Amino acid sequence: MIKKITKNMKSISSKIVAVIIISCILVSLPVGIVNSVVGNNIMEKEAKDKLLLTAQSKTNEFDKTIINVQSSVENLATSLYSGLDLEKMKTDPNYTVNYSDSLQAIVKRFGETTQGAMGSYFYFAPELTGGVYGAWYSKTKTNGNFEVQPLGTLDEFTPSNKDMNWYYKPIQAHKGVWLDPYEYPELKITMISYVVPMYKDNTLVGVVGMDIDFSYFKKTISETKVYDTGYASLLDEKYNVLVNPTLKQGDNLSKIDNGSLKFITDNMSKNGSNVVTYKYNGENKILAYAHLSNGDVLAINVPEKEVLKEQNRLSVLSNGMVILSMIICIVIALYIGKLMAKHIIEVSEIIDKTTNLDLVPDRSFHHLLEYKDEVGHMANAVHNMRNILRGMIEDLKSDSSNTSQYANNLSVITTETSESINEISSTMEELSGGASKQADVTQSGLEKLMILANEIENVSNSSTLVKNYVNENNETSKSNKKSIEKLHDHSKLNNDIIKEVTENIQKLTNKSSYITNIINTIKYISEQTNLLALNAAIEAARAGEHGRGFSVVAEEIRKLAEQTELSTEEVLKIINEIEVDIKNTKNKMDKANIIFDETNKALVDTSESFDVIGNSLKNTFIQIDNLINSIKKINENKNSVVGLIQEISVITEESVAATEEVSATVEAQLKTVEDISKNSDNLKLLVVQLDNLINKFKIQ
């Protein structure tokens, strides 16, 4: 049994370890996962904010140049517009030439003073002047100074001429516009231009513009590095690529990769600046963008893995810490499981001893009594239960020994009483026979006296014979009286013993109730243990898959509680049977007390009857003496003698009846004693059964 308990405890220890390890995993994994997810989200948000801030910073930097150019062009347009006389221009060709010449210096100065400007110009509308008039200054390749440039011919100014797009595009837009980058052949550089149409009284006067070296934008964008391989790019307002290290200039972002990136351009159309994530060429990327004041879009692209590189390193470190924590938890769990299993095994061993009725004091588990946890409570409960059982068994042994002794004494006394009653019965039969014979003789004497009045001698002989019979009856009566008195004394002694047996049976009944209370206590402990196991199983079921191991532990405890409950029910059943037998014996002893009381009363009546018989016999002696003395007077007193004989006959008949009554009473008393003897034998068997049950307990 101990091996089985040890095996179960090992299993419980393993399950406790498993539960602790699983709990650590369930705690550590969410922490690691949450840490990883939250870290990724935080890092990703910070990266997006950083990218967006970088894009906005670069946009602000470009906007300074753009706004400066736009301001210069608009100021130049204002300067040109302020002194213009539209009517003279329409009517006097020289006015246009002279006015153009007067503005040469202004145009040159604006070009030279505007940062990044490669050229500045204004053109009067050929439709208004009938020729090409204006001023154009541009940096030269040789010395980098602004020098005047030829204005071109009138034939070039047609909307179908793509080279004149710089002129017609702002006019068509009816506002200042930025032109797409273009290659300037003479300087072999890429430039962009800002051109503003001039109107006066809703009449187109011309256009004013300034050329900017696009390499400044391109260089700034190319030098923008984010993380390891992140880069910046520039799109125009229609999302055509202007600068991008991975795409061709002129590619439209919404049409790249079969339009898979169109959602980015849709987002750009709705927001001034934002951050989006996308997947391109199998790689996750993050894009931050911001709109320039001229409508272009500055975008910064970076691979997502580079953004999360630091977080991945932290995740590896965090996972390492989680694994280390789990290892530490496993070591602690092994130690705790072993310690808990050891205490449970010790309590189980003492419970197993108690189950096997071994109540011998055992100090090997007394150290558990000092614990304040559930193991300590269980150990104290078992210790108290064993002490109570040990005391009850000792009391039962003592009471059983006394009951056995009283039962033996009762058996001896009932045997002696039975023998005495048999003697009395035999004597009463003799007395009854003598009385019957006396009655017959008396009747015969009466008949003879009536018939043979003259045979005085025979009558005298008969009287003498009667005297002898009476004397014999007197002696028999005295002997019977002594037997009755002896029977009365034995009856009193028997009655006292029966009362002591009754009291011992009552004590035995009380002790049985104590045992029943103890068994009920054990049963209550078992039920509480079973209820505790059921609650544990419910909590395990609530825990689901993670509580399966603890559910098995609860099931084992429940089985142990059920086994204890079955054992207590069997013991309780035996105690109940003993209590029933004790109650039956007590009832029979109570009946025996009643019968003995009736017997004692009958013996008293019998004794009084024997006194009456003695007195009657004494009177008979007197009468016989008188009869002998008066034989001579028989003839004279025949009738008187006949009357006396009749009186004697009546007395004799009464004596016979009394003797028969005493005989019947003695027979009833003999039957009662036999019943007492049988009950005494049953009591012996009951005591033997109780001894066998008590001997199963080991208390020393």
PyMOL commands that set and color helices and strands:
alter all, ss='L'
color gray80, all
select helices_A, chain A and resi 2-82+86-91+93-102+104-113+126-129+154-156+162-173+214-222+253-259+262-270+304-307+309-355+363-370+374-451+456-629+631-633+638-695
alter helices_A, ss='H'
color red, helices_A
select strands_A, chain A and resi 117-124+134-139+146-148+177-178+182-184+189-200+203-213+225-226+230-235+241-243+273-280+283-291+297-303
alter strands_A, ss='S'
color yellow, strands_A
deselect
rebuild
show_as cartoon
